[in-house]
Amino acid sequence: MIERKTSLEKVLAILNLFSEDKLTWTADEVVAATGYSRPALYRYVKIMKDAGLLVADSRFGFTLGPRIVELDYLLRRSDPLMVHGVPEIDSLAQCCPGNALLVRWYGSKILCVYSAHSGQGINTSYHRGRPMPLARGAIGRSILAYLPKARLAKLVKSRVDEFAAVGFGESEEEIISNFSRIRNDGFAVAYGEVTPGVVGIAAPVLDAKRSPVASVCVTVLGSQLEAGQIEEISEKVRQSAHNMHMRY
């Protein structure tokens, strides 16, 4: 049986084409990627243009529209994670020598939604809105460790090579065991996996059902860490995440 998509699903499919790797699309490219007829495509494009979701230019093709920016502004003012999380991240940055980040988990992606840094901030390539690697670094692990067992097992099975490449385990059993340890600790630590020389320390933000919705992370230059400082920062990160959980 062929599953038919609704008009809304087809519109969303066009939006989902846009990525960091491809920021603009021509009509021919969208037709090839979606299989839509050209009349249908232009019907959907008109709806999206009128709503401000797309901009069409004869020279560049289709790009994302200004309504996206407006929605982002409204999200920053209304999302409980942002409303309660921003003060926590600002406070964390003031007491930790590096960057403090708030990272949202949705679907199968993690992306930074807010960051702040101390005077010793580290340049980062993952700014607000840019998806981050899921199998590398402390942020992804702090979230994945709190997934239901069946979902975690399925995800690990599909990414064994990625986890093995960063030394997080050679087999599914070993990787899942490492996630259990992170869950018991309440935080994850990773050394130089996303940015060379940088240590990441992250803890999950849980919702009322104790499901992960986000992560709080501090990234610090390993050369600036003193003995016992990882444990000290870990406790502050875990406390910030807990504070957000209590308000979420």
Salt bridges, closest charged atoms under 4 A:
GLU20 OE1 - ARG130 NE 2.89
ASP28 OD1 - ARG38 NH2 2.19
GLU29 OE1 - LYS22 NZ 3.16
ASP50 OD2 - LYS46 NZ 2.84
ASP57 OD1 - ARG59 NE 3.23
GLU70 OE1 - ARG67 NH1 3.09
ASP72 OD2 - ARG76 NE 3.04
ASP72 OD1 - ARG128 NH2 2.35
ASP79 OD2 - ARG104 NH2 2.69
GLU162 OE1 - ARG159 NH1 3.36
GLU172 OE2 - LYS157 NZ 3.76
ASP185 OD2 - ARG181 NH1 3.95
GLU193 OE1 - ARG141 NH2 2.42
GLU232 OE2 - LYS236 NZ 3.34
GLU235 OE1 - ARG238 NH2 2.50
